[in-house]
Amino acid sequence: MLKFVHRYQKWLLAGVDALLVLVAFYVAWYLRYERQWYHTLDPAFYTDFSFYGKIGLMAAGFTVLVFYLQGAYTMPRGASFFVEFSRLVASSAIVTIVLMVGNYMFQPLYHSRLVYGMAGGFILLLTTLAHLGNRYLTAHLRRNGYGIRRILLVGAGEISRTIMRTLLAEPSLGYEVLGFLDDNPQKGQRNLGPFPGLGPIDNLSQVLVENQVDEVIITLPWQYHRRIMSILTQCNRLRVKARVVPDVLQLSLDKVDIEMLNGIPLISVKPVGITGAQYAMKRGMDLVLGAIVLLLALPIMGILALAIKFDSPGPVFFIQTRVGRNGQLFKAYKFRSMIPEADQLKPQLKALNEADGPIFKIKNDPRLTRVGRFLRRTSLDELPQIFNVLKGEMSLVGPRPALPEEVERYEPWHRKRLEALPGMTGLWQVSGRSNLSFDEMVMLDIYYVENWSPWLDISILLRTIPKVIIGEGAY
């Protein structure tokens, strides 16, 4: 079924649009003639729907044609819904104008111009809902492996990592990164999270032949002009689409702001991250929502504190130094989930570590208490961090708060995640939690820092609730 839907998705959408045009005409006719909108009609001027139905059939075909010519059925991957909506608005306006002009030219007896005007508005409303639903359908199909484009990255610099973390954070775009090539052995021979290093750029032809690559994305610096042209030639010869990401002055694309002065491009470096008004807005959300969460959680926290105290000897809270925004240290609060001497036993358990990178994680950690296992599985051990949020040391949403010894082992690109307040939950927590590799966690954290918005925070908070309830990836 999904295969059929994917294969004929554009045709199905066009058919739905045509049907909705007829629905729009019926609703407009019903409101005008049956519900007597605007003013009461003389029965002698009553027009049956059969007349408007014929107009609706012609309008349906014309609407689909205009939508097609406006590109509503050929939206590029990654295009925002605002772009698609603007095309629907323009198309609906054209259809409505043509209907009104046709009505004026032919002046059929007992017609109602109000029907055409209302029909145009309903066409826009209904087709907008249909195209919005089509986006959700496309995302569902891609999550099930339909419509996936397999891409190869050439270059493993900052721009390449930007692409990786964008595709990691937005799987609905429908791209599968097969891997990347880079002449630097320290980059091209190692993996970045789920993205494998496939060796030097000289391997390009071999990789393209041995793998079903749909597209090559070149992210090399601007001074590699001849190298880039050689890669484009190889891709063209093997009939593989290739695109180049412009590396302006070797700056990451998220730091470049381009303005036009009478056709002359002016390039400047813009600040990236959650700063200024954005930081103030985020802080305001933390204070308001944090206070609400604290009031609701206080009874639960009291019960948990008693359970911890009766379950095992030791303090109720576990206080640990963590690294916050811009590398500042702070004391993070958690409910104690382990035996008091847990830190002293850590060196003896090093061989059991199941996490990669600088993180230390054991799924069935022997140091956990009985209550602690429940707290870890439900993430309730992190509830006291709401006090860190209210103090301004943490945020409700943000990167995972790192330990100082972890930060000491960071690679330079990892440190970008420290540009935001650490959070009680975050993008990586709702994208896989402990099942992700360390590089994947960092990529998602950096994507969050670079693409923050209030709606992203709200989305992550809403997605956190079911993750906590089912305990997915938590240990």
TORKOL-4160 file (C-alpha; in steps of 0.2 Angstrom, whole numbers, padded with zeros to 4 digits, m for minus):
475
<pt num="1" X="0000" Y="0000" Z="0000"/>
<pt num="2" X="0014" Y="0012" Z="0005"/>
<pt num="3" X="0023" Y="0008" Z="m0011"/>
<pt num="4" X="0008" Y="0012" Z="m0022"/>
<pt num="5" X="0005" Y="0028" Z="m0012"/>
<pt num="6" X="0023" Y="0034" Z="m0014"/>
<pt num="7" X="0023" Y="0029" Z="m0033"/>
<pt num="8" X="0007" Y="0039" Z="m0037"/>
<pt num="9" X="0008" Y="0052" Z="m0023"/>
<pt num="10" X="0008" Y="0068" Z="m0034"/>
<pt num="11" X="m0007" Y="0061" Z="m0044"/>
<pt num="12" X="m0016" Y="0057" Z="m0029"/>
<pt num="13" X="m0013" Y="0074" Z="m0022"/>
<pt num="14" X="m0019" Y="0082" Z="m0038"/>
<pt num="15" X="m0035" Y="0071" Z="m0038"/>
<pt num="16" X="m0038" Y="0076" Z="m0020"/>
<pt num="17" X="m0036" Y="0095" Z="m0025"/>
<pt num="18" X="m0048" Y="0093" Z="m0039"/>
<pt num="19" X="m0061" Y="0084" Z="m0027"/>
<pt num="20" X="m0059" Y="0098" Z="m0014"/>
<pt num="21" X="m0062" Y="0112" Z="m0028"/>
<pt num="22" X="m0079" Y="0103" Z="m0030"/>
<pt num="23" X="m0082" Y="0103" Z="m0011"/>
<pt num="24" X="m0078" Y="0121" Z="m0010"/>
<pt num="25" X="m0091" Y="0125" Z="m0024"/>
<pt num="26" X="m0104" Y="0115" Z="m0015"/>
<pt num="27" X="m0100" Y="0123" Z="0002"/>
<pt num="28" X="m0101" Y="0140" Z="m0006"/>
<pt num="29" X="m0117" Y="0136" Z="m0015"/>
<pt num="30" X="m0125" Y="0129" Z="0001"/>
<pt num="31" X="m0121" Y="0144" Z="0012"/>
<pt num="32" X="m0127" Y="0156" Z="m0001"/>
<pt num="33" X="m0143" Y="0147" Z="m0007"/>
<pt num="34" X="m0148" Y="0135" Z="0007"/>
<pt num="35" X="m0142" Y="0145" Z="0022"/>
<pt num="36" X="m0146" Y="0162" Z="0013"/>
<pt num="37" X="m0130" Y="0171" Z="0018"/>
<pt num="38" X="m0128" Y="0189" Z="0014"/>
<pt num="39" X="m0146" Y="0192" Z="0011"/>
<pt num="40" X="m0162" Y="0182" Z="0008"/>
<pt num="41" X="m0165" Y="0177" Z="m0010"/>
<pt num="42" X="m0181" Y="0178" Z="m0020"/>
<pt num="43" X="m0186" Y="0160" Z="m0024"/>
<pt num="44" X="m0187" Y="0165" Z="m0042"/>
<pt num="45" X="m0168" Y="0167" Z="m0042"/>
<pt num="46" X="m0164" Y="0151" Z="m0034"/>
<pt num="47" X="m0151" Y="0141" Z="m0044"/>
<pt num="48" X="m0149" Y="0122" Z="m0042"/>
<pt num="49" X="m0131" Y="0116" Z="m0038"/>
<pt num="50" X="m0131" Y="0107" Z="m0055"/>
<pt num="51" X="m0126" Y="0124" Z="m0063"/>
<pt num="52" X="m0112" Y="0127" Z="m0051"/>
<pt num="53" X="m0107" Y="0109" Z="m0051"/>
<pt num="54" X="m0103" Y="0111" Z="m0070"/>
<pt num="55" X="m0093" Y="0127" Z="m0066"/>
<pt num="56" X="m0084" Y="0117" Z="m0052"/>
<pt num="57" X="m0079" Y="0103" Z="m0063"/>
<pt num="58" X="m0071" Y="0116" Z="m0075"/>
<pt num="59" X="m0063" Y="0125" Z="m0060"/>
<pt num="60" X="m0056" Y="0109" Z="m0053"/>
<pt num="61" X="m0046" Y="0105" Z="m0069"/>
<pt num="62" X="m0041" Y="0123" Z="m0071"/>
<pt num="63" X="m0035" Y="0123" Z="m0053"/>
<pt num="64" X="m0025" Y="0108" Z="m0054"/>
<pt num="65" X="m0017" Y="0115" Z="m0070"/>
<pt num="66" X="m0012" Y="0131" Z="m0061"/>
<pt num="67" X="m0006" Y="0122" Z="m0046"/>
<pt num="68" X="0006" Y="0112" Z="m0057"/>
<pt num="69" X="0012" Y="0127" Z="m0067"/>
<pt num="70" X="0015" Y="0136" Z="m0050"/>
<pt num="71" X="0026" Y="0122" Z="m0044"/>
<pt num="72" X="0014" Y="0116" Z="m0030"/>
<pt num="73" X="0017" Y="0098" Z="m0035"/>
<pt num="74" X="0035" Y="0099" Z="m0038"/>
<pt num="75" X="0041" Y="0107" Z="m0021"/>
<pt num="76" X="0060" Y="0104" Z="m0018"/>
<pt num="77" X="0065" Y="0094" Z="m0003"/>
<pt num="78" X="0068" Y="0105" Z="0012"/>
<pt num="79" X="0056" Y="0119" Z="0006"/>
<pt num="80" X="0047" Y="0127" Z="0020"/>
<pt num="81" X="0028" Y="0125" Z="0020"/>
<pt num="82" X="0027" Y="0145" Z="0019"/>
<pt num="83" X="0035" Y="0143" Z="0002"/>
<pt num="84" X="0022" Y="0130" Z="m0003"/>
<pt num="85" X="0008" Y="0140" Z="0005"/>
<pt num="86" X="0013" Y="0156" Z="m0005"/>
<pt num="87" X="0011" Y="0146" Z="m0021"/>
<pt num="88" X="m0006" Y="0140" Z="m0016"/>
<pt num="89" X="m0011" Y="0158" Z="m0012"/>
<pt num="90" X="m0005" Y="0164" Z="m0029"/>
<pt num="91" X="m0014" Y="0149" Z="m0038"/>
<pt num="92" X="m0030" Y="0151" Z="m0029"/>
<pt num="93" X="m0030" Y="0170" Z="m0032"/>
<pt num="94" X="m0028" Y="0166" Z="m0051"/>
<pt num="95" X="m0042" Y="0154" Z="m0051"/>
<pt num="96" X="m0054" Y="0165" Z="m0042"/>
<pt num="97" X="m0050" Y="0180" Z="m0053"/>
<pt num="98" X="m0053" Y="0169" Z="m0069"/>
<pt num="99" X="m0070" Y="0164" Z="m0061"/>
<pt num="100" X="m0075" Y="0181" Z="m0058"/>
<pt num="101" X="m0070" Y="0188" Z="m0075"/>
<pt num="102" X="m0079" Y="0173" Z="m0083"/>
<pt num="103" X="m0094" Y="0177" Z="m0073"/>
<pt num="104" X="m0093" Y="0195" Z="m0078"/>
<pt num="105" X="m0091" Y="0191" Z="m0097"/>
<pt num="106" X="m0104" Y="0178" Z="m0099"/>
<pt num="107" X="m0116" Y="0184" Z="m0086"/>
<pt num="108" X="m0127" Y="0168" Z="m0084"/>
<pt num="109" X="m0144" Y="0171" Z="m0077"/>
<pt num="110" X="m0148" Y="0170" Z="m0059"/>
<pt num="111" X="m0130" Y="0168" Z="m0055"/>
<pt num="112" X="m0122" Y="0173" Z="m0038"/>
<pt num="113" X="m0105" Y="0182" Z="m0038"/>
<pt num="114" X="m0104" Y="0178" Z="m0020"/>
<pt num="115" X="m0103" Y="0160" Z="m0023"/>
<pt num="116" X="m0087" Y="0162" Z="m0034"/>
<pt num="117" X="m0079" Y="0173" Z="m0021"/>
<pt num="118" X="m0083" Y="0161" Z="m0007"/>
<pt num="119" X="m0078" Y="0146" Z="m0017"/>
<pt num="120" X="m0060" Y="0154" Z="m0020"/>
<pt num="121" X="m0058" Y="0156" Z="m0002"/>
<pt num="122" X="m0063" Y="0138" Z="0002"/>
<pt num="123" X="m0052" Y="0132" Z="m0012"/>
<pt num="124" X="m0037" Y="0140" Z="m0003"/>
<pt num="125" X="m0042" Y="0133" Z="0014"/>
<pt num="126" X="m0046" Y="0115" Z="0009"/>
<pt num="127" X="m0031" Y="0113" Z="m0003"/>
<pt num="128" X="m0019" Y="0121" Z="0011"/>
<pt num="129" X="m0025" Y="0107" Z="0023"/>
<pt num="130" X="m0023" Y="0094" Z="0009"/>
<pt num="131" X="m0005" Y="0099" Z="0006"/>
<pt num="132" X="m0001" Y="0100" Z="0024"/>
<pt num="133" X="m0007" Y="0083" Z="0026"/>
<pt num="134" X="0003" Y="0078" Z="0011"/>
<pt num="135" X="0019" Y="0084" Z="0020"/>
<pt num="136" X="0015" Y="0073" Z="0035"/>
<pt num="137" X="0012" Y="0058" Z="0023"/>
<pt num="138" X="0028" Y="0061" Z="0014"/>
<pt num="139" X="0037" Y="0061" Z="0031"/>
<pt num="140" X="0029" Y="0045" Z="0036"/>
<pt num="141" X="0034" Y="0037" Z="0019"/>
<pt num="142" X="0052" Y="0042" Z="0021"/>
<pt num="143" X="0053" Y="0035" Z="0039"/>
<pt num="144" X="0047" Y="0019" Z="0031"/>
<pt num="145" X="0061" Y="0020" Z="0017"/>
<pt num="146" X="0051" Y="0027" Z="0003"/>
<pt num="147" X="0058" Y="0041" Z="m0007"/>
<pt num="148" X="0075" Y="0041" Z="0001"/>
<pt num="149" X="0089" Y="0049" Z="m0008"/>
<pt num="150" X="0106" Y="0042" Z="m0005"/>
<pt num="151" X="0120" Y="0055" Z="m0004"/>
<pt num="152" X="0139" Y="0055" Z="m0003"/>
<pt num="153" X="0148" Y="0070" Z="0005"/>
<pt num="154" X="0165" Y="0075" Z="m0001"/>
<pt num="155" X="0174" Y="0085" Z="0013"/>
<pt num="156" X="0173" Y="0082" Z="0032"/>
<pt num="157" X="0174" Y="0100" Z="0038"/>
<pt num="158" X="0162" Y="0111" Z="0047"/>
<pt num="159" X="0150" Y="0113" Z="0032"/>
<pt num="160" X="0150" Y="0094" Z="0030"/>
<pt num="161" X="0146" Y="0092" Z="0048"/>
<pt num="162" X="0132" Y="0106" Z="0047"/>
<pt num="163" X="0124" Y="0095" Z="0033"/>
<pt num="164" X="0126" Y="0079" Z="0044"/>
<pt num="165" X="0118" Y="0086" Z="0059"/>
<pt num="166" X="0104" Y="0094" Z="0049"/>
<pt num="167" X="0099" Y="0078" Z="0041"/>
<pt num="168" X="0101" Y="0069" Z="0058"/>
<pt num="169" X="0089" Y="0081" Z="0066"/>
<pt num="170" X="0077" Y="0081" Z="0051"/>
<pt num="171" X="0075" Y="0063" Z="0045"/>
<pt num="172" X="0059" Y="0068" Z="0036"/>
<pt num="173" X="0069" Y="0077" Z="0023"/>
<pt num="174" X="0072" Y="0059" Z="0016"/>
<pt num="175" X="0091" Y="0059" Z="0014"/>
<pt num="176" X="0102" Y="0044" Z="0019"/>
<pt num="177" X="0121" Y="0049" Z="0020"/>
<pt num="178" X="0131" Y="0034" Z="0014"/>
<pt num="179" X="0147" Y="0042" Z="0021"/>
<pt num="180" X="0160" Y="0055" Z="0017"/>
<pt num="181" X="0177" Y="0057" Z="0008"/>
<pt num="182" X="0191" Y="0067" Z="0014"/>
<pt num="183" X="0210" Y="0068" Z="0010"/>
<pt num="184" X="0214" Y="0071" Z="0028"/>
<pt num="185" X="0217" Y="0053" Z="0036"/>
<pt num="186" X="0212" Y="0059" Z="0053"/>
<pt num="187" X="0195" Y="0063" Z="0045"/>
<pt num="188" X="0192" Y="0052" Z="0030"/>
<pt num="189" X="0197" Y="0036" Z="0040"/>
<pt num="190" X="0186" Y="0038" Z="0055"/>
<pt num="191" X="0167" Y="0039" Z="0057"/>
<pt num="192" X="0157" Y="0054" Z="0063"/>
<pt num="193" X="0142" Y="0046" Z="0073"/>
<pt num="194" X="0132" Y="0035" Z="0060"/>
<pt num="195" X="0141" Y="0043" Z="0045"/>
<pt num="196" X="0156" Y="0032" Z="0040"/>
<pt num="197" X="0172" Y="0039" Z="0033"/>
<pt num="198" X="0176" Y="0031" Z="0016"/>
<pt num="199" X="0194" Y="0036" Z="0014"/>
<pt num="200" X="0202" Y="0049" Z="0002"/>
<pt num="201" X="0193" Y="0059" Z="m0012"/>
<pt num="202" X="0202" Y="0048" Z="m0024"/>
<pt num="203" X="0190" Y="0034" Z="m0019"/>
<pt num="204" X="0176" Y="0044" Z="m0027"/>
<pt num="205" X="0173" Y="0034" Z="m0043"/>
<pt num="206" X="0174" Y="0017" Z="m0034"/>
<pt num="207" X="0162" Y="0023" Z="m0021"/>
<pt num="208" X="0150" Y="0029" Z="m0034"/>
<pt num="209" X="0151" Y="0013" Z="m0044"/>
<pt num="210" X="0149" Y="0001" Z="m0029"/>
<pt num="211" X="0135" Y="0010" Z="m0020"/>
<pt num="212" X="0118" Y="0017" Z="m0027"/>
<pt num="213" X="0123" Y="0035" Z="m0024"/>
<pt num="214" X="0109" Y="0047" Z="m0030"/>
<pt num="215" X="0118" Y="0063" Z="m0026"/>
<pt num="216" X="0135" Y="0070" Z="m0022"/>
<pt num="217" X="0137" Y="0085" Z="m0011"/>
<pt num="218" X="0154" Y="0094" Z="m0012"/>
<pt num="219" X="0159" Y="0104" Z="0004"/>
<pt num="220" X="0177" Y="0108" Z="0000"/>
<pt num="221" X="0185" Y="0125" Z="0003"/>
<pt num="222" X="0185" Y="0138" Z="m0011"/>
<pt num="223" X="0203" Y="0136" Z="m0014"/>
<pt num="224" X="0200" Y="0118" Z="m0020"/>
<pt num="225" X="0193" Y="0125" Z="m0036"/>
<pt num="226" X="0202" Y="0113" Z="m0048"/>
<pt num="227" X="0198" Y="0098" Z="m0037"/>
<pt num="228" X="0180" Y="0103" Z="m0036"/>
<pt num="229" X="0179" Y="0104" Z="m0055"/>
<pt num="230" X="0187" Y="0086" Z="m0057"/>
<pt num="231" X="0174" Y="0079" Z="m0045"/>
<pt num="232" X="0160" Y="0087" Z="m0055"/>
<pt num="233" X="0167" Y="0079" Z="m0071"/>
<pt num="234" X="0168" Y="0062" Z="m0063"/>
<pt num="235" X="0150" Y="0063" Z="m0056"/>
<pt num="236" X="0144" Y="0069" Z="m0073"/>
<pt num="237" X="0153" Y="0055" Z="m0082"/>
<pt num="238" X="0145" Y="0042" Z="m0070"/>
<pt num="239" X="0128" Y="0051" Z="m0072"/>
<pt num="240" X="0127" Y="0055" Z="m0053"/>
<pt num="241" X="0120" Y="0072" Z="m0048"/>
<pt num="242" X="0132" Y="0083" Z="m0040"/>
<pt num="243" X="0130" Y="0099" Z="m0030"/>
<pt num="244" X="0142" Y="0111" Z="m0022"/>
<pt num="245" X="0140" Y="0120" Z="m0006"/>
<pt num="246" X="0147" Y="0138" Z="m0007"/>
<pt num="247" X="0161" Y="0140" Z="0006"/>
<pt num="248" X="0161" Y="0159" Z="0008"/>
<pt num="249" X="0178" Y="0164" Z="0014"/>
<pt num="250" X="0179" Y="0147" Z="0023"/>
<pt num="251" X="0166" Y="0152" Z="0035"/>
<pt num="252" X="0152" Y="0141" Z="0041"/>
<pt num="253" X="0136" Y="0145" Z="0031"/>
<pt num="254" X="0127" Y="0148" Z="0047"/>
<pt num="255" X="0139" Y="0162" Z="0051"/>
<pt num="256" X="0137" Y="0171" Z="0034"/>
<pt num="257" X="0124" Y="0185" Z="0031"/>
<pt num="258" X="0123" Y="0192" Z="0013"/>
<pt num="259" X="0114" Y="0208" Z="0008"/>
<pt num="260" X="0113" Y="0216" Z="m0009"/>
<pt num="261" X="0117" Y="0234" Z="m0013"/>
<pt num="262" X="0111" Y="0237" Z="m0030"/>
<pt num="263" X="0116" Y="0220" Z="m0036"/>
<pt num="264" X="0133" Y="0220" Z="m0026"/>
<pt num="265" X="0134" Y="0206" Z="m0013"/>
<pt num="266" X="0139" Y="0212" Z="0004"/>
<pt num="267" X="0145" Y="0198" Z="0015"/>
<pt num="268" X="0146" Y="0200" Z="0034"/>
<pt num="269" X="0148" Y="0188" Z="0049"/>
<pt num="270" X="0132" Y="0186" Z="0060"/>
<pt num="271" X="0132" Y="0180" Z="0078"/>
<pt num="272" X="0126" Y="0162" Z="0079"/>
<pt num="273" X="0118" Y="0155" Z="0095"/>
<pt num="274" X="0105" Y="0159" Z="0108"/>
<pt num="275" X="0110" Y="0177" Z="0112"/>
<pt num="276" X="0102" Y="0194" Z="0115"/>
<pt num="277" X="0083" Y="0194" Z="0113"/>
<pt num="278" X="0083" Y="0176" Z="0110"/>
<pt num="279" X="0091" Y="0172" Z="0126"/>
<pt num="280" X="0079" Y="0184" Z="0136"/>
<pt num="281" X="0064" Y="0175" Z="0128"/>
<pt num="282" X="0071" Y="0158" Z="0132"/>
<pt num="283" X="0075" Y="0163" Z="0150"/>
<pt num="284" X="0057" Y="0170" Z="0152"/>
<pt num="285" X="0050" Y="0153" Z="0146"/>
<pt num="286" X="0061" Y="0144" Z="0158"/>
<pt num="287" X="0055" Y="0155" Z="0173"/>
<pt num="288" X="0037" Y="0154" Z="0169"/>
<pt num="289" X="0036" Y="0135" Z="0164"/>
<pt num="290" X="0049" Y="0131" Z="0177"/>
<pt num="291" X="0039" Y="0138" Z="0191"/>
<pt num="292" X="0023" Y="0129" Z="0185"/>
<pt num="293" X="0033" Y="0112" Z="0184"/>
<pt num="294" X="0040" Y="0115" Z="0202"/>
<pt num="295" X="0023" Y="0118" Z="0209"/>
<pt num="296" X="0016" Y="0102" Z="0201"/>
<pt num="297" X="0031" Y="0091" Z="0205"/>
<pt num="298" X="0034" Y="0096" Z="0223"/>
<pt num="299" X="0022" Y="0082" Z="0230"/>
<pt num="300" X="0030" Y="0069" Z="0219"/>
<pt num="301" X="0048" Y="0075" Z="0224"/>
<pt num="302" X="0043" Y="0073" Z="0242"/>
<pt num="303" X="0037" Y="0055" Z="0239"/>
<pt num="304" X="0053" Y="0051" Z="0230"/>
<pt num="305" X="0064" Y="0059" Z="0243"/>
<pt num="306" X="0056" Y="0048" Z="0256"/>
<pt num="307" X="0057" Y="0032" Z="0245"/>
<pt num="308" X="0076" Y="0036" Z="0243"/>
<pt num="309" X="0079" Y="0038" Z="0261"/>
<pt num="310" X="0070" Y="0022" Z="0266"/>
<pt num="311" X="0078" Y="0012" Z="0252"/>
<pt num="312" X="0097" Y="0014" Z="0255"/>
<pt num="313" X="0108" Y="0024" Z="0267"/>
<pt num="314" X="0115" Y="0040" Z="0261"/>
<pt num="315" X="0109" Y="0058" Z="0256"/>
<pt num="316" X="0093" Y="0061" Z="0246"/>
<pt num="317" X="0101" Y="0072" Z="0233"/>
<pt num="318" X="0117" Y="0069" Z="0222"/>
<pt num="319" X="0126" Y="0085" Z="0219"/>
<pt num="320" X="0139" Y="0085" Z="0205"/>
<pt num="321" X="0149" Y="0098" Z="0196"/>
<pt num="322" X="0144" Y="0100" Z="0178"/>
<pt num="323" X="0150" Y="0112" Z="0164"/>
<pt num="324" X="0137" Y="0125" Z="0159"/>
<pt num="325" X="0136" Y="0139" Z="0146"/>
<pt num="326" X="0152" Y="0145" Z="0139"/>
<pt num="327" X="0162" Y="0133" Z="0150"/>
<pt num="328" X="0156" Y="0139" Z="0167"/>
<pt num="329" X="0155" Y="0127" Z="0181"/>
<pt num="330" X="0140" Y="0124" Z="0192"/>
<pt num="331" X="0133" Y="0112" Z="0204"/>
<pt num="332" X="0119" Y="0101" Z="0196"/>
<pt num="333" X="0106" Y="0093" Z="0208"/>
<pt num="334" X="0099" Y="0076" Z="0205"/>
<pt num="335" X="0090" Y="0063" Z="0216"/>
<pt num="336" X="0103" Y="0050" Z="0221"/>
<pt num="337" X="0100" Y="0034" Z="0211"/>
<pt num="338" X="0116" Y="0025" Z="0216"/>
<pt num="339" X="0125" Y="0019" Z="0232"/>
<pt num="340" X="0135" Y="0032" Z="0241"/>
<pt num="341" X="0152" Y="0025" Z="0235"/>
<pt num="342" X="0147" Y="0025" Z="0217"/>
<pt num="343" X="0161" Y="0037" Z="0211"/>
<pt num="344" X="0174" Y="0027" Z="0220"/>
<pt num="345" X="0169" Y="0011" Z="0210"/>
<pt num="346" X="0169" Y="0019" Z="0193"/>
<pt num="347" X="0187" Y="0015" Z="0189"/>
<pt num="348" X="0183" Y="m0004" Z="0193"/>
<pt num="349" X="0169" Y="m0003" Z="0181"/>
<pt num="350" X="0177" Y="0005" Z="0166"/>
<pt num="351" X="0178" Y="m0011" Z="0156"/>
<pt num="352" X="0159" Y="m0012" Z="0157"/>
<pt num="353" X="0156" Y="0006" Z="0149"/>
<pt num="354" X="0144" Y="0004" Z="0134"/>
<pt num="355" X="0145" Y="0022" Z="0128"/>
<pt num="356" X="0157" Y="0029" Z="0116"/>
<pt num="357" X="0167" Y="0045" Z="0117"/>
<pt num="358" X="0170" Y="0053" Z="0134"/>
<pt num="359" X="0153" Y="0047" Z="0141"/>
<pt num="360" X="0152" Y="0033" Z="0154"/>
<pt num="361" X="0136" Y="0023" Z="0154"/>
<pt num="362" X="0131" Y="0006" Z="0159"/>
<pt num="363" X="0114" Y="m0001" Z="0155"/>
<pt num="364" X="0113" Y="m0012" Z="0170"/>
<pt num="365" X="0124" Y="m0003" Z="0182"/>
<pt num="366" X="0127" Y="m0013" Z="0197"/>
<pt num="367" X="0129" Y="0003" Z="0208"/>
<pt num="368" X="0110" Y="0008" Z="0205"/>
<pt num="369" X="0099" Y="0006" Z="0220"/>
<pt num="370" X="0081" Y="m0002" Z="0219"/>
<pt num="371" X="0073" Y="0015" Z="0219"/>
<pt num="372" X="0087" Y="0022" Z="0208"/>
<pt num="373" X="0083" Y="0009" Z="0194"/>
<pt num="374" X="0065" Y="0016" Z="0193"/>
<pt num="375" X="0071" Y="0034" Z="0194"/>
<pt num="376" X="0083" Y="0031" Z="0180"/>
<pt num="377" X="0071" Y="0022" Z="0169"/>
<pt num="378" X="0058" Y="0036" Z="0171"/>
<pt num="379" X="0071" Y="0050" Z="0172"/>
<pt num="380" X="0063" Y="0056" Z="0188"/>
<pt num="381" X="0081" Y="0057" Z="0196"/>
<pt num="382" X="0083" Y="0073" Z="0186"/>
<pt num="383" X="0068" Y="0083" Z="0193"/>
<pt num="384" X="0078" Y="0093" Z="0206"/>
<pt num="385" X="0087" Y="0101" Z="0191"/>
<pt num="386" X="0072" Y="0112" Z="0190"/>
<pt num="387" X="0081" Y="0122" Z="0204"/>
<pt num="388" X="0096" Y="0124" Z="0192"/>
<pt num="389" X="0084" Y="0130" Z="0179"/>
<pt num="390" X="0076" Y="0143" Z="0191"/>
<pt num="391" X="0094" Y="0149" Z="0196"/>
<pt num="392" X="0098" Y="0152" Z="0178"/>
<pt num="393" X="0112" Y="0138" Z="0177"/>
<pt num="394" X="0101" Y="0127" Z="0166"/>
<pt num="395" X="0087" Y="0128" Z="0154"/>
<pt num="396" X="0072" Y="0116" Z="0152"/>
<pt num="397" X="0078" Y="0112" Z="0135"/>
<pt num="398" X="0096" Y="0112" Z="0130"/>
<pt num="399" X="0112" Y="0101" Z="0127"/>
<pt num="400" X="0116" Y="0088" Z="0140"/>
<pt num="401" X="0126" Y="0095" Z="0155"/>
<pt num="402" X="0143" Y="0088" Z="0153"/>
<pt num="403" X="0156" Y="0083" Z="0166"/>
<pt num="404" X="0172" Y="0093" Z="0167"/>
<pt num="405" X="0182" Y="0077" Z="0162"/>
<pt num="406" X="0172" Y="0074" Z="0147"/>
<pt num="407" X="0174" Y="0092" Z="0141"/>
<pt num="408" X="0193" Y="0090" Z="0143"/>
<pt num="409" X="0192" Y="0076" Z="0130"/>
<pt num="410" X="0181" Y="0086" Z="0117"/>
<pt num="411" X="0187" Y="0089" Z="0100"/>
<pt num="412" X="0186" Y="0107" Z="0094"/>
<pt num="413" X="0170" Y="0105" Z="0085"/>
<pt num="414" X="0162" Y="0097" Z="0100"/>
<pt num="415" X="0164" Y="0113" Z="0110"/>
<pt num="416" X="0150" Y="0122" Z="0100"/>
<pt num="417" X="0137" Y="0113" Z="0111"/>
<pt num="418" X="0143" Y="0123" Z="0126"/>
<pt num="419" X="0136" Y="0139" Z="0118"/>
<pt num="420" X="0119" Y="0136" Z="0126"/>
<pt num="421" X="0113" Y="0133" Z="0143"/>
<pt num="422" X="0112" Y="0114" Z="0147"/>
<pt num="423" X="0095" Y="0107" Z="0148"/>
<pt num="424" X="0084" Y="0095" Z="0158"/>
<pt num="425" X="0079" Y="0088" Z="0141"/>
<pt num="426" X="0085" Y="0091" Z="0123"/>
<pt num="427" X="0084" Y="0086" Z="0105"/>
<pt num="428" X="0095" Y="0071" Z="0107"/>
<pt num="429" X="0085" Y="0065" Z="0121"/>
<pt num="430" X="0069" Y="0064" Z="0110"/>
<pt num="431" X="0079" Y="0057" Z="0096"/>
<pt num="432" X="0086" Y="0041" Z="0103"/>
<pt num="433" X="0092" Y="0046" Z="0121"/>
<pt num="434" X="0106" Y="0033" Z="0126"/>
<pt num="435" X="0104" Y="0023" Z="0110"/>
<pt num="436" X="0114" Y="0037" Z="0101"/>
<pt num="437" X="0133" Y="0038" Z="0099"/>
<pt num="438" X="0142" Y="0053" Z="0107"/>
<pt num="439" X="0145" Y="0061" Z="0090"/>
<pt num="440" X="0126" Y="0060" Z="0086"/>
<pt num="441" X="0122" Y="0068" Z="0103"/>
<pt num="442" X="0134" Y="0082" Z="0099"/>
<pt num="443" X="0128" Y="0085" Z="0081"/>
<pt num="444" X="0110" Y="0086" Z="0088"/>
<pt num="445" X="0115" Y="0098" Z="0102"/>
<pt num="446" X="0124" Y="0109" Z="0090"/>
<pt num="447" X="0109" Y="0109" Z="0078"/>
<pt num="448" X="0098" Y="0114" Z="0092"/>
<pt num="449" X="0110" Y="0129" Z="0096"/>
<pt num="450" X="0110" Y="0135" Z="0078"/>
<pt num="451" X="0092" Y="0133" Z="0075"/>
<pt num="452" X="0084" Y="0138" Z="0091"/>
<pt num="453" X="0066" Y="0145" Z="0092"/>
<pt num="454" X="0052" Y="0145" Z="0105"/>
<pt num="455" X="0043" Y="0132" Z="0094"/>
<pt num="456" X="0057" Y="0120" Z="0094"/>
<pt num="457" X="0058" Y="0121" Z="0113"/>
<pt num="458" X="0039" Y="0117" Z="0114"/>
<pt num="459" X="0041" Y="0103" Z="0102"/>
<pt num="460" X="0055" Y="0095" Z="0112"/>
<pt num="461" X="0045" Y="0097" Z="0128"/>
<pt num="462" X="0030" Y="0089" Z="0121"/>
<pt num="463" X="0040" Y="0075" Z="0113"/>
<pt num="464" X="0049" Y="0072" Z="0130"/>
<pt num="465" X="0033" Y="0067" Z="0139"/>
<pt num="466" X="0030" Y="0050" Z="0129"/>
<pt num="467" X="0049" Y="0046" Z="0129"/>
<pt num="468" X="0049" Y="0048" Z="0148"/>
<pt num="469" X="0033" Y="0037" Z="0150"/>
<pt num="470" X="0039" Y="0023" Z="0140"/>
<pt num="471" X="0057" Y="0025" Z="0146"/>
<pt num="472" X="0065" Y="0023" Z="0128"/>
<pt num="473" X="0084" Y="0023" Z="0128"/>
<pt num="474" X="0085" Y="0028" Z="0147"/>
<pt num="475" X="0098" Y="0021" Z="0158"/>
